[in-house]
């Protein structure tokens, strides 16, 4: 059980815990006996998913179903669910999802938006200095925001989260400066991954090297601290949480009339767009973002409506994008 349990990340286990709770609440309400819950009968499982349809998003229901299935796997219970019916139920639940559960397409961060953020933030403030450095590094590394932050300030773990010792200023084979971040553990790699970006040649408000230097000057801490540790007004040091970054992004976008709906994932979309507009080939961007071929295609397909308008003036790049998002000719 310990070995199988180790195959899921802590965040996935927490998500599955929620799914199991909802499943058992459903069973309790309807008086379903234990022997119909584990192993779950195909009828009970179908009734459970059907009861969720129309109330939750398709992805939420899919996670609840995966939780029940993982529970069976962990305890070596027989999985008696009718697979074609299971798939059809999830597809139907997605179609029946309430409009309120569907997220709007996220606008991407751009260089212009980063400059607006720079102008609206106090770079002598420890909180803003850490957040701005985190934002620009996430953008230029095409990193997930969660890779540069912690899920909660009480959950910082130097074996899982990026620290000051994980930051390297180095050079490539042409002796050009490179900033390397060694992330101990990521969503797709339990053994960690490296991400990179480069300092700007000309002075720029969005230069990651300048932002990192400013952050290090104001938020002094040891090498074992979280990379974006910041000084709290009470005098203590805090690792930077994802919630803090998103909260600050929200406060700036709401205060500025020309900014669209920006969220944490807007940084990854924006970083992808930035390099595509620079003429970086799709396969290089895919490598920088650490996608497999299939997941990169799915990513571009999901965000095609966001990316396409920005690529209108680059017909070659836009046509290349179409090759990824359109189904193959048969």
C-alpha positions in Angstrom: 0.0 0.0 0.0 2.9 2.4 0.8 4.5 1.8 -2.6 1.3 2.2 -4.5 0.4 5.3 -2.5 3.7 6.8 -3.4 2.7 6.8 -7.1 0.4 9.8 -6.4 1.5 13.3 -5.4 0.3 14.8 -2.2 -1.9 17.2 -4.0 -3.5 14.3 -5.9 -4.1 12.4 -2.7 -5.8 15.5 -1.2 -8.0 15.8 -4.3 -8.9 12.1 -4.1 -9.7 12.4 -0.4 -12.3 15.0 -1.4 -13.7 12.7 -4.1 -14.0 9.8 -1.6 -15.7 12.0 0.9 -18.4 13.1 -1.6 -18.9 9.5 -2.7 -19.4 8.2 0.9 -21.8 11.2 1.7 -23.8 10.2 -1.4 -23.9 6.5 -0.2 -24.8 7.6 3.4 -27.7 9.7 2.1 -29.1 6.9 0.0 -28.5 4.2 2.6 -26.2 2.2 0.3 -24.7 -0.7 2.3 -20.9 -1.2 2.6 -20.8 -4.3 0.4 -22.1 -2.2 -2.5 -19.5 0.5 -2.0 -16.4 -1.7 -1.9 -16.1 -3.2 -4.4 -18.5 -0.7 -5.9 -21.2 -2.1 -8.1 -21.5 -0.7 -11.6 -25.1 0.4 -10.8 -24.1 2.4 -7.7 -21.1 4.0 -9.4 -23.3 5.0 -12.4 -25.9 6.4 -10.0 -23.3 8.4 -8.1 -21.8 10.0 -11.2 -25.3 10.8 -12.6 -26.2 12.5 -9.3 -23.2 14.8 -9.7 -24.0 15.7 -13.3 -25.4 19.2 -13.7 -24.1 20.3 -10.4 -20.3 20.0 -10.9 -17.8 20.6 -13.7 -16.9 17.6 -15.9 -13.3 17.7 -14.6 -14.5 17.6 -11.0 -16.7 14.6 -11.6 -13.8 12.9 -13.5 -11.6 13.5 -10.4 -14.3 12.0 -8.1 -14.5 9.0 -10.3 -10.7 8.6 -10.4 -10.7 8.8 -6.6 -13.1 5.9 -6.2 -11.1 3.9 -8.7 -7.7 4.7 -7.0 -9.3 3.6 -3.7 -10.1 0.2 -5.2 -6.6 -0.1 -6.6 -4.9 0.8 -3.4 -6.9 -1.8 -1.4 -6.7 -4.5 -4.2 -10.5 -4.5 -4.8 -12.1 -5.8 -8.0 -13.1 -3.0 -10.3 -16.5 -4.1 -11.6 -17.5 -0.9 -13.5 -18.6 -1.1 -17.1 -15.9 0.9 -18.9 -17.9 2.1 -22.0 -20.7 3.3 -19.7 -18.1 4.9 -17.4 -16.7 6.9 -20.3 -20.1 7.9 -21.6 -21.1 9.1 -18.2 -18.1 11.3 -17.9 -18.6 12.8 -21.4 -22.3 13.4 -20.6 -21.4 15.0 -17.3 -19.1 17.4 -19.1 -21.8 18.4 -21.5 -24.3 18.9 -18.6 -21.9 21.0 -16.5 -23.4 24.3 -15.3 -22.1 27.4 -17.1 -20.9 28.8 -13.8 -18.5 25.9 -13.4 -16.7 26.6 -16.7 -13.7 28.9 -16.5 -13.3 31.6 -19.1 -10.3 31.5 -21.4 -7.4 33.1 -19.5 -5.8 36.1 -21.1 -2.0 35.7 -21.5 0.6 37.8 -19.8 2.7 39.8 -22.3 5.8 42.0 -22.0 3.5 45.0 -21.9 1.5 43.6 -19.1 4.7 42.7 -17.1 5.8 46.4 -17.6 2.4 47.6 -16.3 2.8 45.3 -13.2 6.3 46.7 -12.7 5.0 50.2 -12.7 2.2 49.4 -10.2 4.2 47.4 -7.7 6.5 48.7 -4.9 9.9 47.2 -5.5 11.2 48.3 -2.1 8.4 46.3 -0.5 9.5 42.7 0.4 6.1 41.2 -0.6 6.0 42.9 -4.0 9.7 42.3 -4.7 9.3 38.6 -4.1 6.1 38.3 -6.2 7.4 40.3 -9.1 10.6 38.2 -9.3 8.4 35.1 -9.2 6.1 36.3 -11.9 8.8 37.3 -14.4 10.8 34.1 -13.8 7.7 31.9 -14.2 6.9 33.8 -17.5 10.3 33.5 -19.1 10.8 29.9 -18.0 7.3 28.9 -19.2 7.0 27.3 -15.7 3.9 26.4 -13.8 3.3 28.9 -11.0 3.1 26.1 -8.5 6.7 25.1 -9.3 8.0 28.5 -8.0 5.7 28.8 -5.0 4.5 26.6 -2.1 0.9 25.4 -1.7 0.8 27.0 1.8 3.4 28.7 4.0 3.2 25.8 6.5 4.0 23.2 3.7 7.4 24.4 2.6 9.7 21.4 2.1 13.2 22.0 0.7 13.3 18.5 -0.7 10.2 19.3 -2.8 10.2 23.1 -3.3 12.7 25.4 -5.0 15.2 27.0 -2.6 17.9 29.7 -3.0 20.4 26.9 -3.5 18.5 25.9 -6.6 19.3 29.1 -8.4 22.4 29.2 -10.6 23.8 32.0 -12.8 25.8 30.2 -15.5 26.7 30.3 -19.2 25.8 28.3 -22.3 28.2 26.9 -24.8 28.5 30.4 -26.4 29.4 32.0 -23.1 26.1 33.8 -23.0 24.5 34.3 -19.5 21.8 31.8 -18.5 19.7 31.6 -15.3 19.1 28.0 -14.2 16.5 26.9 -11.7 16.7 23.4 -10.4 13.2 22.4 -9.2 13.5 19.3 -6.8 10.1 17.9 -7.7 7.5 18.8 -10.3 4.0 17.7 -11.3 5.4 15.3 -14.0 8.8 14.5 -12.6 9.3 13.3 -9.0 13.1 13.5 -9.4 13.0 17.1 -10.4 13.6 19.2 -13.5 15.7 22.2 -14.6 14.2 25.3 -16.2 16.1 28.2 -17.8 15.8 31.8 -18.9 18.2 34.5 -19.9 18.9 38.0 -18.6 17.9 40.8 -21.0 20.7 42.4 -23.0 19.1 45.9 -22.8 17.7 47.4 -19.6 14.1 46.3 -19.2 11.5 46.5 -16.4 10.8 42.8 -17.0 14.4 41.6 -16.8 14.4 38.4 -14.6 18.0 39.0 -13.5 17.2 42.5 -12.3 14.0 41.3 -10.5 16.0 38.4 -8.8 18.8 40.8 -7.7 16.2 43.2 -6.2 14.4 40.4 -4.4 17.7 39.0 -3.0 18.7 42.5 -1.8 15.5 43.2 0.1 14.6 39.7 1.2 17.9 38.4 2.7 17.7 34.7 3.8 19.9 31.6 3.8 20.4 29.1 0.9 18.0 26.6 2.4 15.1 29.1 2.4 12.5 29.0 -0.3 13.7 30.9 -3.4 11.1 33.6 -3.0 11.0 33.9 0.7 9.9 37.4 1.8 9.9 39.4 5.0 6.5 39.6 6.6 5.6 42.9 8.4 5.7 41.0 11.7 9.4 40.5 11.2 9.4 36.8 10.2 10.3 35.2 6.9 7.7 33.4 4.9 7.9 31.2 1.8 5.9 32.6 -1.1 2.6 30.8 -1.5 0.7 30.4 -4.8 -2.3 32.0 -3.1 -0.3 35.2 -2.3 0.8 35.6 -5.9 -2.7 35.0 -7.4 -4.2 37.4 -4.8 -1.7 40.1 -5.8 -2.3 39.5 -9.6 -6.1 39.9 -8.9 -5.6 43.1 -7.0 -3.6 44.7 -9.8 -5.9 43.6 -12.6 -9.0 44.9 -10.8 -7.3 48.2 -10.2 -6.2 48.7 -13.8 -9.0 49.2 -16.3 -7.0 48.0 -19.3 -6.0 44.6 -17.9 -8.0 41.5 -18.7 -8.7 38.5 -16.5 -5.3 37.3 -15.6 -4.6 34.3 -13.4 -1.6 32.1 -12.4 -1.8 30.0 -15.6 -1.8 33.2 -17.7 2.0 33.2 -17.1 2.6 29.9 -18.7 0.3 30.8 -21.6 2.0 34.1 -22.0 5.5 32.6 -21.9 4.5 30.2 -24.6 3.1 33.1 -26.7 6.2 35.2 -26.1 8.6 32.6 -27.6 6.3 31.8 -30.5 6.1 35.5 -31.4 9.9 35.6 -31.3 10.0 32.9 -34.0 11.2 30.1 -31.7 10.2 26.8 -33.3 7.3 24.9 -31.8 9.5 21.9 -30.9 11.9 24.2 -29.0 9.1 25.8 -27.1 7.8 22.3 -26.3 11.1 21.4 -24.8 11.4 24.6 -22.8 7.9 24.0 -21.4 8.8 20.4 -20.7 5.8 18.9 -22.5 5.6 15.6 -24.2 4.5 15.7 -27.8 0.9 14.7 -27.0 0.5 17.0 -24.0 2.0 19.9 -26.0 -0.6 19.3 -28.8 -3.4 19.2 -26.2 -2.1 22.4 -24.6 -2.0 24.3 -27.8 -5.5 23.0 -28.8 -6.9 24.1 -25.4 -5.5 27.6 -25.7 -5.8 28.1 -29.5 -8.5 30.7 -29.1 -6.2 32.7 -26.8 -3.0 32.4 -28.8 -4.4 32.8 -32.4 -5.3 36.5 -32.2 -1.8 37.4 -31.1 -0.3 35.4 -33.9 -2.4 37.0 -36.7 0.6 39.1 -37.9 2.8 36.0 -38.2 1.0 33.8 -40.8 3.8 31.1 -40.8 3.6 30.7 -37.0 -0.2 30.7 -37.1 -0.3 28.1 -39.8 2.1 26.0 -37.8 -0.3 26.3 -34.8 -3.2 25.0 -37.0 -1.2 21.9 -37.7 -1.2 21.2 -34.0 -4.8 22.0 -33.2 -6.6 20.6 -36.2 -7.3 16.9 -36.4 -5.1 15.0 -38.9 -6.4 14.4 -42.4 -7.6 10.9 -43.1 
